[in-house]
C-alpha cells in the first residue's frame, strides 16, 4: 500500500436519456434545485454528496451509474488499484477547475470512479 487513502464516495454520476425529465425527478427526490444546470450536465449538492446527470452517458459512454471515490492523490491511487488488478478505463484528466477524474474496472468489469480535487 502506498498510504494513499480514500475520502469515501461523494460523487455519483447517472447517465440519462431525457435530461429534463431526469432533472425533475432528481429535484423532487433531493428536495433542492440543481447547482449546475447545463445542456451537457446537471449537478446537485445534497447531504454532502454530489449527484450528477449526464445526458447519453457523456463522452465516456456511461451505461450505468458510476460512484466516484474521492482521493487525495489520483496518480498514487491509480497505481495502487492497477497493481492490485484493476484496469484503467479512462485515464486521469482534468474536467475543469483542477478536478481530476479517472475510471477503472475491477476484475468483474464493474466501473469505479476516482476523483481528486486540487
N, C-alpha and C positions, 0 to 999 in steps of 0.2 A: 504494500500500500504506500502511496505517496504522501499521505497525510491530507490530501485534498478531500474535503468533506462536501456534503450537500446541505442545502438550506431548506430542503423539502420541496414538494410540488406546490408551486404558487401560481402557475400559469397552465391553463388548458385551452387548446385551440380546437374548434369544431368546424369541419367542412360543412357548408350548407349549399343547397341548390337554389333557394329563394331567400336572398338576404333580407328583404323587407319582412317577409313572414317570420323568419327566424328571429329577427330583431324584436318583433312584437312579443313573441313567446318568451325570449330571454329577459326582456324588460319586465314582463309580468312575473316571471319566476324569481328574478333577483330583486325586484322592487326598486330599481334605480335606473335612470336613463344611461345610455352609453356615454362613455367619456371620449371615445374615438368613434367617429361616425363617417366613414368614407365609403366610396363605391367598392373598394378592394378589401376593406377590413372594418369590422365593428368591434369595439372592445369595451368591456365593463369592468369596473372595480367593485367588488362586493365581498365583505367578510374577509378582507386581507388576501383575496385571490384576484387574479386577472382572468377573465373569461373572454375569449376571442372567437369571432365568427369569420370564417374565411370562405368567400364565395368560390364554389367549384373546387375547393381544396387548394386553391392558390397555385403558384408556380411549382411548389414541391409535390403537387398531386396527392394531397392527403385523401385517404379513403375512409378514415375514421378519426375520432378524437385523438389528440396527442397531448399527453401530460408532459410538461417541461419541469425538470428538476433544476432548481437554481443552485449554481455552484460558484465559488469564488475564483476558480481558475479553470476555464473550459478546456484549455490545452492539456493540462495535467489530468483532468477527469477523462478526456477522450483517450489519452494514452493508457490510463488505468483500465477503463472498461474494454478497450480493444485488446489489451494484453490478456484480459480475462475471457475473451471470446466473442465480444460484440463486434459488429461490422458497421463501419461508417456508411450511412445512407446519404447524409447531407453534411459536408464539412462545415466547420465553424465559419460563420460570416457575419458581418455587421448588417443589422436590419434597421439601423438608424439610431442616433443618439448614443452611439457607443455600445449598444446592446448587441451581444454576440449570441447566436444560436447555432445549434447543430443537432442532427438526429443520428441515432444508431439503431440497429436492430439487434435484438437478443438472439440466442440460438434457435428460438422458435419463430422468429420473424416479427415479434412484437416491436413496435416503434417506440423508442424512448427519446424524449427531447432533453437537451441540455441548454441552459440559458445562463449567461453571465452579464450582469450589469456592471458598467465601469464607474 
